Amino acid sequence: MGWLIWTGVTGLLLVLVLSSAVIVPKVHSGVVLRFNARPKKGARVLHEGLHFLIPFIETVELFSYELVTLDVDETFFTSDRLEVRMKGSVQWRPDRELLKDVFIERSEEAITNGLRDTIKAELGKVAGTKDGNTFITDREAVDLLINALLRLGAPFLPELTPEQRFDQCCPPKEKSSASSRAAEIKVLLAVESERIQDRSEVEKLFGIDIMRFSLADVGFSKAVTEAFERKKEAEAKREAAKAKLGLIGQYREVGLEPREALAAAEVSLGEGTQRKVFSLEGLSDLRGMVAIGGASPPTPPQSPPPPPTPPPSIPAQAAPLQSIPARAEEPKPPSEEPKPSSIGIFPKSEEVQES
């Protein structure tokens, strides 16, 4: 009987030990919950390894420390009213020291929206003072500005305006320039991961550790790019119209008719290899295209007039054909009249039949 009691006690203890043991996997941390609720203060954080809990009372909520990559795709308008599009990505993970107090209260959606809004707000402030070409040419400054904003502790250059912060991130145009602090900011970012307590305002707000912002591309939006292409195409057509109108005037001076001058100008510009016939309305449309450009057509260089087209050669007249006498008609044999029927009304005599 005694051995049954000892067996039961041992089994119960074994069940309690197994139910209280918990293993936190690698690259994870756990927050201890009581009755599936987070304690308001003094939450216990468990790191990787074996741990024991109070059976049936405490449980563990696991959090991964693996890097999370957030894609960023934002558009903003510059001071010259051009729409610029920036693409990049942010890598972050939970901060171990801020896990139980800050990160545990934030959802991943809130962190994602917060990071995007922070980047867009800073770029929007800078964009209001810079033109579109500045963002295209100073890509390194854009990358450095966002990294410093998200990762450096204390307000990043708080005594400066967003425009001045952007200028500080621009690499010096000359070796002797001392206005840029790009080199200093790069050094601070390089050792930022070693300074654990040096957290940025964004990191403190969401309880995360931002590892890196990577700039993928900065360029004009699709609408702006298409507008630039249309403008270039219109300018090219206007220049071509000016050149064509100048050649037409040149050919008119040497005596060509308007239609011939227009056709010759097109051949000279390589627009066609065959001579085309154009109406006088074509000249008026061409002058209208040039007038839109707001400038008179330039005088083309003098070139010798084209040689006159020789008249087509007429082949020698062939000798007239000799007339061929008409063939004499052969006399037709006299037609034999049918003999009268015995029933005829007016029978002919034999003399008339013989004649």
VEXKEDREN-239827 format. One record per atom (N, C-alpha, C): residue in three letters; x, y, z. Coordinates in pm, whole numbers, padded with zeros to 5 digits, always signed. Layout:
REM residues N
ALAXYZ;...
//
This chain:
REM residues 355
MET+00082-00121+00000;MET+00000+00000+00000;MET+00086+00127+00000;GLY+00195+00121+00075;GLY+00284+00238+00082;GLY+00347+00272-00051;TRP+00384+00166-00124;TRP+00448+00193-00254;TRP+00351+00257-00351;LEU+00222+00231-00337;LEU+00123+00296-00425;LEU+00115+00445-00396;ILE+00122+00479-00267;ILE+00118+00622-00232;ILE+00240+00693-00286;TRP+00360+00633-00268;TRP+00481+00695-00319;TRP+00477+00706-00472;THR+00423+00609-00537;THR+00412+00615-00684;THR+00321+00729-00727;GLY+00210+00745-00655;GLY+00116+00853-00689;GLY+00177+00990-00665;VAL+00247+01004-00553;VAL+00311+01133-00522;VAL+00418+01166-00625;THR+00497+01064-00658;THR+00604+01087-00757;THR+00546+01127-00893;GLY+00438+01059-00933;GLY+00374+01094-01060;GLY+00318+01234-01059;LEU+00257+01274-00946;LEU+00202+01410-00936;LEU+00312+01515-00944;LEU+00421+01488-00871;LEU+00534+01584-00878;LEU+00590+01592-01019;LEU+00597+01478-01086;LEU+00649+01478-01223;LEU+00560+01559-01317;VAL+00431+01545-01298;VAL+00337+01623-01382;VAL+00352+01772-01355;LEU+00367+01809-01228;LEU+00382+01950-01193;LEU+00511+02007-01250;VAL+00618+01929-01244;VAL+00747+01976-01298;VAL+00738+01994-01449;LEU+00680+01897-01516;LEU+00671+01906-01662;LEU+00580+02020-01706;SER+00473+02042-01631;SER+00381+02150-01670;SER+00438+02288-01639;SER+00532+02296-01547;SER+00590+02426-01511;SER+00713+02460-01594;ALA+00771+02361-01658;ALA+00893+02386-01736;ALA+00856+02446-01872;VAL+00933+02544-01916;VAL+00915+02608-02047;VAL+01051+02639-02105;ILE+01063+02619-02235;ILE+01189+02646-02306;ILE+01166+02762-02402;VAL+01244+02866-02387;VAL+01239+02981-02478;VAL+01336+02953-02592;PRO+01288+02947-02717;PRO+01377+02914-02830;PRO+01475+03027-02860;LYS+01565+02997-02952;LYS+01665+03096-02992;LYS+01600+03215-03061;VAL+01666+03328-03052;VAL+01622+03456-03112;VAL+01481+03491-03064;HIS+01449+03456-02939;HIS+01319+03488-02882;HIS+01336+03532-02737;SER+01237+03602-02689;SER+01224+03632-02547;SER+01078+03609-02509;GLY+01056+03588-02381;GLY+00920+03562-02334;GLY+00882+03651-02219;VAL+00757+03695-02218;VAL+00702+03775-02110;VAL+00607+03686-02032;VAL+00626+03679-01902;VAL+00546+03591-01817;VAL+00411+03656-01792;LEU+00305+03579-01819;LEU+00168+03623-01795;LEU+00110+03548-01675;ARG+00021+03612-01604;ARG-00049+03548-01492;ARG-00197+03541-01525;PHE-00248+03418-01530;PHE-00386+03395-01572;PHE-00413+03461-01708;ASN-00312+03446-01798;ASN-00319+03496-01936;ASN-00336+03648-01943;ALA-00291+03719-01843;ALA-00297+03865-01842;ALA-00158+03921-01815;ARG-00126+04032-01879;ARG+00002+04096-01856;ARG-00003+04177-01727;PRO+00092+04160-01640;PRO+00094+04241-01518;PRO+00122+04387-01551;LYS+00058+04476-01477;LYS+00076+04618-01505;LYS+00218+04665-01476;LYS+00280+04609-01375;LYS+00417+04648-01340;LYS+00498+04523-01308;GLY+00627+04535-01332;GLY+00719+04429-01293;GLY+00702+04299-01370;ALA+00669+04308-01498;ALA+00658+04186-01579;ALA+00795+04120-01591;ARG+00795+03988-01581;ARG+00919+03913-01588;ARG+00946+03874-01732;VAL+01071+03896-01778;VAL+01112+03863-01915;VAL+01206+03743-01909;LEU+01177+03643-01987;LEU+01260+03523-01995;LEU+01338+03523-02126;HIS+01465+03492-02116;HIS+01549+03485-02235;HIS+01565+03339-02280;GLU+01648+03316-02377;GLU+01661+03183-02434;GLU+01703+03081-02329;GLY+01642+02962-02335;GLY+01681+02856-02242;GLY+01562+02799-02166;LEU+01594+02717-02061;LEU+01493+02649-01981;LEU+01455+02734-01861;HIS+01323+02743-01837;HIS+01273+02820-01724;HIS+01155+02744-01662;PHE+01124+02779-01534;PHE+01014+02713-01463;PHE+00913+02818-01420;LEU+00786+02783-01434;LEU+00676+02872-01399;LEU+00590+02808-01291;ILE+00499+02887-01237;ILE+00403+02834-01141;ILE+00296+02758-01220;PRO+00283+02630-01198;PRO+00187+02552-01278;PRO+00045+02607-01269;PHE-00024+02606-01382;PHE-00165+02644-01396;PHE-00191+02792-01366;ILE-00089+02868-01334;ILE-00107+03010-01302;ILE-00033+03097-01404;GLU+00093+03063-01430;GLU+00175+03145-01520;GLU+00189+03077-01656;THR+00191+03162-01759;THR+00220+03121-01897;THR+00318+03220-01958;VAL+00366+03189-02079;VAL+00467+03272-02144;VAL+00418+03316-02281;GLU+00435+03445-02309;GLU+00409+03500-02443;GLU+00544+03528-02510;LEU+00567+03462-02621;LEU+00697+03471-02689;LEU+00700+03586-02789;PHE+00819+03647-02803;PHE+00844+03754-02901;PHE+00973+03722-02975;SER+00970+03735-03105;SER+01087+03704-03187;SER+01177+03827-03200;TYR+01308+03803-03198;TYR+01405+03909-03219;TYR+01460+03911-03361;GLU+01400+03836-03449;GLU+01446+03836-03588;GLU+01417+03972-03652;LEU+01503+04008-03746;LEU+01487+04137-03813;LEU+01359+04139-03896;VAL+01289+04250-03887;VAL+01169+04273-03967;VAL+01202+04378-04072;THR+01171+04350-04199;THR+01199+04444-04307;THR+01070+04512-04349;LEU+01072+04643-04342;LEU+00955+04723-04379;LEU+00987+04799-04508;ASP+00910+04777-04612;ASP+00927+04849-04738;ASP+00862+04987-04728;VAL+00934+05087-04775;VAL+00887+05225-04770;VAL+00878+05278-04913;ASP+00762+05330-04949;ASP+00739+05388-05082;ASP+00656+05514-05062;GLU+00722+05630-05063;GLU+00655+05755-05032;GLU+00675+05855-05145;THR+00575+05942-05166;THR+00583+06050-05264;THR+00560+06183-05191;PHE+00624+06287-05242;PHE+00611+06420-05184;PHE+00640+06523-05292;PHE+00596+06647-05268;PHE+00612+06754-05365;PHE+00723+06848-05319;THR+00806+06887-05414;THR+00918+06976-05385;THR+00874+07122-05400;SER+00968+07212-05377;SER+00935+07355-05382;SER+00895+07400-05522;ASP+00942+07332-05628;ASP+00903+07368-05765;ASP+00783+07286-05813;ARG+00707+07230-05719;ARG+00581+07161-05746;ARG+00599+07037-05833;LEU+00709+06967-05814;LEU+00732+06840-05882;LEU+00715+06726-05782;GLU+00653+06620-05828;GLU+00629+06506-05740;GLU+00746+06410-05747;VAL+00808+06383-05633;VAL+00924+06295-05622;VAL+00882+06169-05548;ARG+00935+06057-05594;ARG+00903+05928-05532;ARG+01029+05865-05476;MET+01021+05821-05350;MET+01135+05759-05283;MET+01099+05617-05241;LYS+01190+05524-05270;LYS+01172+05384-05232;LYS+01289+05340-05145;GLY+01259+05265-05041;GLY+01363+05214-04953;GLY+01306+05110-04859;SER+01384+05072-04760;SER+01340+04973-04663;SER+01405+05000-04527;VAL+01332+04967-04419;VAL+01380+04983-04281;VAL+01386+04845-04217;GLN+01499+04815-04153;GLN+01514+04690-04079;GLN+01514+04721-03929;TRP+01426+04653-03855;TRP+01413+04676-03712;TRP+01380+04545-03641;ARG+01395+04549-03508;ARG+01359+04435-03424;ARG+01326+04488-03285;PRO+01260+04410-03202;PRO+01225+04458-03067;PRO+01350+04487-02984;ASP+01343+04589-02903;ASP+01450+04623-02808;ASP+01430+04538-02682;ARG+01531+04461-02645;ARG+01518+04371-02530;ARG+01485+04445-02401;GLU+01547+04561-02382;GLU+01525+04634-02257;GLU+01390+04705-02255;LEU+01336+04734-02372;LEU+01206+04802-02378;LEU+01092+04707-02409;LEU+01123+04578-02409;LEU+01023+04479-02449;LEU+00901+04479-02356;LYS+00924+04467-02226;LYS+00813+04448-02132;LYS+00736+04577-02102;ASP+00800+04694-02126;ASP+00735+04819-02090;ASP+00676+04894-02209;VAL+00739+04884-02325;VAL+00695+04964-02440;VAL+00651+04876-02556;PHE+00741+04789-02602;PHE+00711+04712-02722;PHE+00588+04624-02706;ILE+00570+04570-02588;ILE+00459+04478-02566;ILE+00324+04549-02580;GLU+00325+04681-02569;GLU+00202+04758-02581;GLU+00176+04806-02724;ARG+00267+04779-02815;ARG+00254+04827-02953;ARG+00225+04710-03046;SER+00135+04733-03138;SER+00109+04632-03240;SER+00205+04655-03358;GLU+00223+04551-03438;GLU+00312+04564-03553;GLU+00258+04666-03653;GLU+00127+04675-03666;GLU+00068+04774-03756;GLU+00097+04916-03710;ALA+00090+04938-03577;ALA+00119+05071-03525;ALA+00265+05108-03549;ILE+00356+05013-03534;ILE+00498+05040-03558;ILE+00521+05070-03706;THR+00460+04991-03794;THR+00476+05012-03938;THR+00428+05150-03981;ASN+00308+05186-03939;ASN+00254+05318-03976;ASN+00337+05431-03914;GLY+00385+05411-03792;GLY+00465+05515-03728;GLY+00595+05541-03799;LEU+00664+05436-03842;LEU+00790+05454-03914;LEU+00767+05525-04047;ARG+00665+05484-04120;ARG+00637+05548-04249;ARG+00599+05695-04232;ASP+00517+05724-04132;ASP+00477+05863-04110;ASP+00596+05950-04070;THR+00687+05895-03991;THR+00805+05972-03949;THR+00892+06007-04069;ILE+00916+05910-04156;ILE+00998+05935-04274;ILE+00931+06036-04367;LYS+00801+06017-04391;LYS+00731+06108-04482;LYS+00725+06250-04426;ALA+00708+06264-04296;ALA+00701+06398-04236;ALA+00834+06471-04251;GLU+00945+06402-04226;GLU+01076+06467-04236;GLU+01106+06505-04381;LEU+01078+06415-04475;LEU+01103+06446-04615;LEU+01012+06558-04664;GLY+00888+06561-04613;GLY+00797+06668-04654;GLY+00845+06804-04608;LYS+00903+06811-04488;LYS+00956+06939-04439;LYS+01074+06985-04524;VAL+01161+06891-04560;VAL+01277+06929-04641;VAL+01234+06963-04783;ALA+01138+06887-04836;ALA+01098+06907-04975;ALA+01038+07044-04999;GLY+00978+07102-04896;GLY+00919+07234-04914;GLY+01022+07343-04938;THR+01150+07315-04913;THR+01255+07417-04930;THR+01355+07381-05040;LYS+01339+07263-05101;LYS+01435+07219-05203;LYS+01360+07187-05333;ASP+01431+07203-05444;ASP+01370+07168-05572;ASP+01389+07019-05600;GLY+01319+06971-05703;GLY+01322+06829-05734;GLY+01459+06779-05773;ASN+01536+06861-05843;ASN+01668+06817-05888;ASN+01762+06793-05771;THR+01740+06862-05658;THR+01826+06843-05541;THR+01815+06701-05487;PHE+01694+06649-05481;PHE+01675+06512-05431;PHE+01732+06408-05527;ILE+01728+06438-05657;ILE+01779+06342-05754;ILE+01931+06335-05749;THR+01996+06450-05734;THR+02142+06455-05738;THR+02207+06424-05602;ASP+02138+06455-05492;ASP+02194+06434-05357;ASP+02131+06312-05290;ARG+02141+06198-05354;ARG+02085+06075-05299;ARG+02152+06037-05166;GLU+02282+06058-05158;GLU+02353+06023-05036;GLU+02303+06104-04917;ALA+02268+06229-04940;ALA+02218+06313-04832;ALA+02081+06263-04784;VAL+01996+06217-04876;VAL+01865+06163-04838;VAL+01883+06039-04752;ASP+01972+05950-04793;ASP+01998+05827-04717;ASP+02052+05859-04577;LEU+02147+05951-04570;LEU+02209+05986-04443;LEU+02110+06056-04349;LEU+02025+06141-04405;LEU+01928+06214-04323;LEU+01829+06119-04256;ILE+01776+06023-04331;ILE+01677+05931-04275;ILE+01741+05837-04174;ASN+01862+05789-04200;ASN+01931+05703-04104;ASN+01958+05777-03974;ALA+02003+05901-03983;ALA+02030+05978-03862;ALA+01902+06007-03784;LEU+01793+06033-03856;LEU+01666+06062-03790;LEU+01613+05940-03714;LEU+01628+05820-03772;LEU+01571+05700-03714;LEU+01661+05634-03610;ARG+01793+05659-03615;ARG+01885+05578-03535;ARG+01964+05655-03432;LEU+01991+05782-03453;LEU+02078+05855-03361;LEU+02002+05902-03238;GLY+02067+05894-03122;GLY+02007+05935-02997;GLY+01998+06085-02985;ALA+01907+06131-02897;ALA+01876+06273-02880;ALA+01819+06326-03010;PRO+01746+06433-03006;PRO+01694+06489-03131;PRO+01808+06520-03227;PHE+01798+06470-03347;PHE+01906+06484-03444;PHE+01923+06631-03480;LEU+02036+06688-03442;LEU+02066+06828-03466;LEU+01944+06915-03434;PRO+01899+06917-03309;PRO+01772+06985-03275;PRO+01777+07134-03297;GLU+01895+07191-03295;GLU+01905+07336-03309;GLU+01889+07382-03454;LEU+01879+07287-03546;LEU+01872+07320-03688;LEU+01733+07290-03743;THR+01699+07362-03850;THR+01574+07335-03921;THR+01591+07212-04010;PRO+01480+07152-04057;PRO+01494+07037-04147;PRO+01578+07068-04271;GLU+01566+07190-04325;GLU+01648+07227-04440;GLU+01795+07227-04404;GLN+01829+07282-04286;GLN+01968+07286-04244;GLN+02021+07146-04213;ARG+01935+07060-04157;ARG+01978+06922-04131;ARG+02011+06850-04262;PHE+01931+06874-04363;PHE+01958+06813-04493;PHE+02091+06864-04549;ASP+02115+06993-04536;ASP+02242+07049-04585;ASP+02361+06991-04508;GLN+02343+06966-04379;GLN+02452+06908-04301;GLN+02484+06765-04345;CYS+02384+06697-04398;CYS+02405+06559-04445;CYS+02462+06551-04585;CYS+02459+06661-04657;CYS+02514+06660-04794;CYS+02666+06649-04786;PRO+02726+06566-04871;PRO+02872+06559-04872;PRO+02931+06691-04919;PRO+03047+06729-04869;PRO+03107+06858-04909;PRO+03136+06861-05058;LYS+03099+06972-05119;LYS+03125+06986-05263;LYS+03273+07003-05291;GLU+03344+07060-05195;GLU+03487+07079-05209;GLU+03557+07023-05086;LYS+03681+06982-05100;LYS+03757+06925-04989;LYS+03777+07025-04876;SER+03782+07152-04912;SER+03806+07255-04810;SER+03678+07300-04742;SER+03561+07246-04786;SER+03434+07291-04728;SER+03419+07236-04586;ALA+03385+07323-04493;ALA+03370+07281-04353;ALA+03225+07288-04307;SER+03132+07325-04398;SER+02991+07340-04358;SER+02921+07205-04345;SER+02971+07101-04409;SER+02906+06972-04406;SER+02954+06890-04285;ARG+02860+06815-04227;ARG+02893+06725-04116;ARG+02866+06581-04155;ALA+02868+06554-04284;ALA+02837+06420-04333;ALA+02933+06317-04277;ALA+03063+06350-04275;ALA+03162+06254-04224;ALA+03139+06224-04076;GLU+03106+06326-03998;GLU+03081+06306-03855;GLU+02957+06220-03833;ILE+02853+06242-03910;ILE+02730+06164-03895;ILE+02754+06018-03933;LYS+02835+05993-04033;LYS+02867+05855-04071;LYS+02939+05781-03959;VAL+03027+05850-03889;VAL+03099+05787-03777;VAL+03002+05753-03665;LEU+02910+05845-03634;LEU+02812+05819-03529;LEU+02722+05700-03563;LEU+02685+05689-03688;LEU+02600+05577-03730;LEU+02677+05445-03725;ALA+02806+05450-03751;ALA+02886+05326-03752;ALA+02896+05265-03613;VAL+02899+05348-03508;VAL+02912+05296-03371;VAL+02779+05299-03297;GLU+02671+05326-03366;GLU+02541+05338-03300;GLU+02496+05208-03235;SER+02526+05095-03299;SER+02483+04967-03243;SER+02556+04933-03113;GLU+02674+04990-03091;GLU+02749+04963-02969;GLU+02701+05050-02853;ARG+02637+05158-02882;ARG+02588+05248-02777;ARG+02442+05213-02748;ILE+02423+05115-02662;ILE+02289+05058-02639;ILE+02192+05162-02585;GLN+02240+05246-02495;GLN+02151+05343-02431;GLN+02123+05466-02518;ASP+02192+05474-02630;ASP+02176+05590-02719;ASP+02066+05558-02820;ARG+01942+05583-02781;ARG+01827+05550-02865;ARG+01768+05678-02924;SER+01715+05663-03044;SER+01649+05777-03107;SER+01509+05794-03049;GLU+01446+05905-03082;GLU+01311+05931-03033;GLU+01212+05828-03088;VAL+01234+05786-03210;VAL+01144+05687-03271;VAL+01160+05552-03202;GLU+01282+05515-03171;GLU+01306+05387-03103;GLU+01245+05385-02963;LYS+01255+05496-02892;LYS+01195+05503-02758;LYS+01043+05496-02765;LEU+00986+05556-02868;LEU+00841+05561-02878;LEU+00780+05423-02901;PHE+00846+05340-02984;PHE+00789+05211-03021;PHE+00860+05092-02956;GLY+00966+05116-02879;GLY+01036+05007-02813;GLY+01107+04914-02909;ILE+01168+04970-03011;ILE+01236+04890-03114;ILE+01380+04937-03129;ASP+01457+04855-03195;ASP+01596+04887-03230;ASP+01605+04889-03381;ILE+01621+05007-03438;ILE+01630+05022-03584;ILE+01774+04997-03627;MET+01792+04899-03712;MET+01926+04859-03753;MET+01977+04938-03872;ARG+01888+04963-03971;ARG+01938+05024-04093;ARG+01823+05072-04180;PHE+01842+05186-04244;PHE+01754+05229-04353;PHE+01833+05223-04483;SER+01779+05155-04583;SER+01847+05140-04712;SER+01766+05212-04818;LEU+01828+05308-04883;LEU+01763+05384-04990;LEU+01777+05306-05120;ALA+01664+05277-05183;ALA+01666+05201-05308;ALA+01666+05294-05429;ASP+01581+05396-05427;ASP+01570+05481-05546;ASP+01503+05613-05507;VAL+01547+05718-05572;VAL+01483+05849-05563;VAL+01469+05902-05704;GLY+01349+05934-05744;GLY+01327+05983-05880;GLY+01192+06050-05890;PHE+01168+06109-06005;PHE+01039+06173-06029;PHE+00932+06067-06048;SER+00811+06102-06012;SER+00700+06009-06025;SER+00669+05984-06172;LYS+00585+05886-06197;LYS+00550+05849-06334;LYS+00482+05965-06407;ALA+00395+06038-06339;ALA+00325+06149-06402;ALA+00423+06259-06444;VAL+00520+06290-06357;VAL+00618+06394-06390;VAL+00708+06348-06503;THR+00750+06222-06502;THR+00834+06170-06609;THR+00763+06176-06743;GLU+00636+06140-06747;GLU+00561+06147-06872;GLU+00546+06291-06918;ALA+00527+06385-06826;ALA+00518+06526-06864;ALA+00649+06575-06924;PHE+00763+06534-06868;PHE+00893+06570-06924;PHE+00909+06514-07065;GLU+00865+06392-07087;GLU+00876+06331-07219;GLU+00791+06406-07321;ARG+00671+06444-07281;ARG+00586+06520-07374;ARG+00647+06656-07405;LYS+00709+06718-07306;LYS+00772+06848-07329;LYS+00889+06835-07427;LYS+00972+06730-07408;LYS+01084+06710-07499;LYS+01035+06682-07641;GLU+00929+06603-07651;GLU+00877+06572-07783;GLU+00823+06697-07852;ALA+00753+06784-07776;ALA+00701+06908-07834;ALA+00816+07000-07878;GLU+00922+07008-07797;GLU+01036+07091-07836;GLU+01105+07037-07961;ALA+01115+06905-07972;ALA+01176+06847-08091;ALA+01093+06875-08215;LYS+00960+06866-08203;LYS+00874+06896-08317;LYS+00883+07042-08356;ARG+00894+07132-08257;ARG+00903+07274-08287;ARG+01035+07306-08359;GLU+01144+07246-08314;GLU+01272+07268-08381;GLU+01270+07213-08523;ALA+01207+07097-08541;ALA+01198+07041-08676;ALA+01114+07129-08766;ALA+01007+07188-08711;ALA+00923+07277-08791;ALA+01000+07404-08831;LYS+01082+07457-08739;LYS+01163+07574-08773;LYS+01260+07543-08886;ALA+01327+07429-08874;ALA+01423+07393-08979;ALA+01354+07372-09112;LYS+01238+07309-09111;LYS+01167+07284-09237;LYS+01119+07414-09299;LEU+01066+07506-09217;LEU+01019+07633-09270;LEU+01134+07715-09326;GLY+01251+07707-09264;GLY+01367+07778-09319;GLY+01409+07724-09454;LEU+01409+07592-09469;LEU+01443+07533-09598;LEU+01340+07566-09705;ILE+01212+07571-09664;ILE+01109+07608-09762;ILE+01133+07749-09814;GLY+01165+07842-09724;GLY+01194+07978-09768;GLY+01315+07984-09859;GLN+01413+07901-09831;GLN+01533+07900-09915;GLN+01500+07850-10057;TYR+01421+07742-10063;TYR+01385+07690-10194;TYR+01290+07784-10269;ARG+01210+07860-10194;ARG+01122+07958-10260;ARG+01204+08069-10323;GLU+01316+08104-10260;GLU+01399+08212-10314;GLU+01462+08176-10448;VAL+01481+08045-10470;VAL+01541+08005-10598;VAL+01435+07978-10703;GLY+01308+08006-10672;GLY+01205+08000-10774;GLY+01113+07880-10771;LEU+01121+07796-10667;LEU+01032+07681-10662;LEU+00894+07724-10612;GLU+00793+07652-10660;GLU+00657+07675-10614;GLU+00644+07624-10469;PRO+00543+07672-10397;PRO+00529+07629-10257;PRO+00523+07478-10239;ARG+00446+07411-10323;ARG+00436+07266-10308;ARG+00571+07200-10335;GLU+00641+07246-10438;GLU+00772+07188-10470;GLU+00873+07219-10360;ALA+00868+07340-10305;ALA+00962+07377-10198;ALA+00938+07293-10073;LEU+00812+07267-10040;LEU+00782+07187-09923;LEU+00828+07043-09941;ALA+00806+06989-10062;ALA+00851+06853-10089;ALA+01003+06844-10086;ALA+01071+06943-10142;ALA+01218+06942-10142;ALA+01273+06955-10000;ALA+01206+07035-09915;ALA+01252+07049-09776;ALA+01239+06917-09701;GLU+01132+06846-09725;GLU+01115+06717-09658;GLU+01221+06617-09701;VAL+01254+06617-09830;VAL+01359+06527-09879;VAL+01494+06565-09818;SER+01519+06694-09806;SER+01646+06739-09749;SER+01659+06700-09602;LEU+01547+06700-09531;LEU+01550+06663-09389;LEU+01539+06514-09367;GLY+01530+06438-09474;GLY+01524+06293-09459;GLY+01389+06242-09416;GLU+01284+06322-09433;GLU+01152+06278-09392;GLU+01085+06189-09496;GLY+01139+06184-09614;GLY+01079+06101-09717;GLY+01172+06090-09835;THR+01160+05989-09913;THR+01244+05968-10030;THR+01168+05992-10159;GLN+01037+06001-10152;GLN+00958+06026-10270;GLN+00898+06165-10260;ARG+00881+06229-10371;ARG+00825+06362-10375;ARG+00676+06356-10348;LYS+00633+06440-10252;LYS+00493+06441-10215;LYS+00432+06574-10256;VAL+00305+06574-10277;VAL+00231+06695-10315;VAL+00159+06744-10192;PHE+00182+06869-10157;PHE+00120+06929-10041;PHE+00040+07052-10083;SER-00065+07077-10011;SER-00146+07195-10038;SER-00088+07315-09964;LEU-00140+07434-09997;LEU-00091+07555-09933;LEU-00129+07558-09785;GLU-00231+07481-09743;GLU-00264+07477-09602;GLU-00150+07416-09521;GLY-00070+07330-09582;GLY+00043+07271-09511;GLY+00141+07377-09465;LEU+00163+07480-09550;LEU+00254+07588-09512;LEU+00198+07668-09396;SER+00069+07694-09397;SER+00011+07771-09287;SER+00018+07695-09156;ASP-00005+07563-09160;ASP+00007+07483-09037;ASP+00149+07484-08986;LEU+00244+07479-09077;LEU+00385+07479-09036;LEU+00421+07610-08970;ARG+00373+07723-09028;ARG+00402+07852-08965;ARG+00337+07861-08827;GLY+00219+07799-08809;GLY+00154+07800-08679;GLY+00233+07725-08574;MET+00294+07612-08613;MET+00375+07537-08518;MET+00494+07619-08472;VAL+00555+07690-08563;VAL+00672+07773-08526;VAL+00628+07891-08441;ALA+00510+07948-08472;ALA+00464+08063-08394;ALA+00439+08026-08250;ILE+00397+07901-08226;ILE+00375+07856-08088;ILE+00504+07861-08009;GLY+00616+07831-08076;GLY+00744+07835-08006;GLY+00786+07974-07968;GLY+00726+08077-08031;GLY+00757+08215-07993;GLY+00886+08267-08050;ALA+00935+08211-08159;ALA+01060+08259-08218;ALA+01049+08245-08367;SER+01114+08336-08438;SER+01114+08330-08584;SER+01209+08222-08630;PRO+01179+08160-08744;PRO+01265+08051-08791;PRO+01403+08099-08828;PRO+01506+08026-08793;PRO+01642+08068-08829;PRO+01666+08052-08977;THR+01754+08139-09031;THR+01788+08134-09173;THR+01884+08019-09196;PRO+01845+07922-09278;PRO+01933+07808-09300;PRO+02053+07847-09384;PRO+02161+07772-09379;PRO+02278+07802-09460;PRO+02245+07792-09608;GLN+02303+07886-09685;GLN+02281+07888-09829;GLN+02341+07764-09893;SER+02262+07701-09973;SER+02310+07583-10047;SER+02270+07598-10192;PRO+02348+07544-10281;PRO+02316+07560-10425;PRO+02182+07495-10456;PRO+02106+07560-10543;PRO+01975+07502-10578;PRO+01993+07368-10647;PRO+01896+07283-10633;PRO+01907+07152-10700;PRO+01901+07167-10851;PRO+01972+07083-10921;PRO+01971+07092-11068;PRO+01831+07067-11121;PRO+01796+07141-11228;PRO+01660+07122-11284;PRO+01644+06980-11336;THR+01525+06934-11322;THR+01495+06799-11368;THR+01483+06799-11520;PRO+01565+06719-11587;PRO+01559+06719-11736;PRO+01424+06664-11782;PRO+01374+06720-11894;PRO+01244+06671-11945;PRO+01257+06526-11990;PRO+01152+06452-11975;PRO+01160+06311-12019;PRO+01184+06299-12169;SER+01271+06209-12204;SER+01306+06189-12346;SER+01190+06125-12420;ILE+01168+06175-12543;ILE+01059+06125-12626;ILE+01119+06033-12732;PRO+01077+05909-12740;PRO+01136+05818-12841;PRO+01102+05863-12983;ALA+01195+05832-13076;ALA+01174+05870-13218;ALA+01047+05807-13271;GLN+00978+05888-13358;GLN+00852+05841-13411;GLN+00876+05728-13511;ALA+00804+05625-13491;ALA+00820+05509-13581;ALA+00760+05539-13717;ALA+00816+05473-13820;ALA+00767+05492-13957;ALA+00624+05444-13969;PRO+00543+05522-14045;PRO+00402+05481-14059;PRO+00391+05348-14132;LEU+00299+05272-14089;LEU+00275+05144-14152;LEU+00211+05163-14289;GLN+00255+05085-14386;GLN+00195+05092-14519;GLN+00055+05037-14516;SER-00025+05106-14594;SER-00165+05062-14597;SER-00176+04934-14677;ILE-00252+04845-14630;ILE-00273+04717-14697;ILE-00407+04724-14767;PRO-00405+04699-14901;PRO-00532+04709-14974;PRO-00632+04608-14919;ALA-00752+04654-14919;ALA-00858+04567-14869;ALA-00877+04449-14962;ARG-00906+04339-14906;ARG-00924+04216-14983;ARG-01055+04225-15062;ALA-01041+04195-15194;ALA-01161+04202-15279;ALA-01258+04094-15238;GLU-01378+04137-15235;GLU-01481+04044-15197;GLU-01512+03950-15314;GLU-01519+03826-15283;GLU-01554+03728-15385;GLU-01703+03737-15414;PRO-01738+03723-15545;PRO-01880+03731-15578;PRO-01956+03617-15514;LYS-02064+03656-15457;LYS-02147+03556-15394;LYS-02227+03482-15500;PRO-02238+03352-15488;PRO-02320+03277-15585;PRO-02465+03316-15570;PRO-02529+03323-15687;PRO-02671+03362-15681;PRO-02749+03263-15596;SER-02827+03319-15516;SER-02906+03235-15428;SER-03020+03173-15506;GLU-03035+03052-15487;GLU-03143+02982-15555;GLU-03271+02998-15476;GLU-03368+03047-15553;GLU-03496+03066-15489;GLU-03565+02933-15478;PRO-03631+02911-15375;PRO-03703+02784-15360;PRO-03815+02772-15461;LYS-03825+02658-15507;LYS-03931+02634-15605;LYS-04064+02650-15539;PRO-04154+02708-15621;PRO-04285+02731-15563;PRO-04356+02600-15537;SER-04428+02605-15432;SER-04505+02488-15397;SER-04628+02480-15485;SER-04670+02365-15502;SER-04788+02348-15583;SER-04909+02413-15522;ILE-04894+02451-15404;ILE-05006+02514-15337;ILE-04995+02664-15347;GLY-04883+02723-15407;GLY-04864+02867-15411;GLY-04977+02937-15480;ILE-04994+03062-15446;ILE-05104+03141-15499;ILE-05066+03199-15632;PHE-04936+03251-15642;PHE-04892+03315-15766;PHE-04777+03235-15822;PRO-04800+03130-15895;PRO-04691+03052-15958;PRO-04625+03130-16066;LYS-04486+03121-16074;LYS-04409+03198-16174;LYS-04396+03112-16298;SER-04370+03184-16406;SER-04357+03115-16535;SER-04218+03059-16547;GLU-04194+02973-16645;GLU-04063+02911-16667;GLU-03963+03014-16715;GLU-03997+03119-16793;GLU-03902+03218-16841;GLU-03844+03299-16723;VAL-03922+03330-16636;VAL-03870+03408-16525;VAL-03775+03324-16438;GLN-03809+03196-16424;GLN-03722+03110-16347;GLN-03591+03090-16415;GLU-03588+03080-16553;GLU-03463+03063-16624;GLU-03378+03185-16620;SER-03433+03303-16623;SER-03355+03423-16610;SER-03294+03437-16475;
//
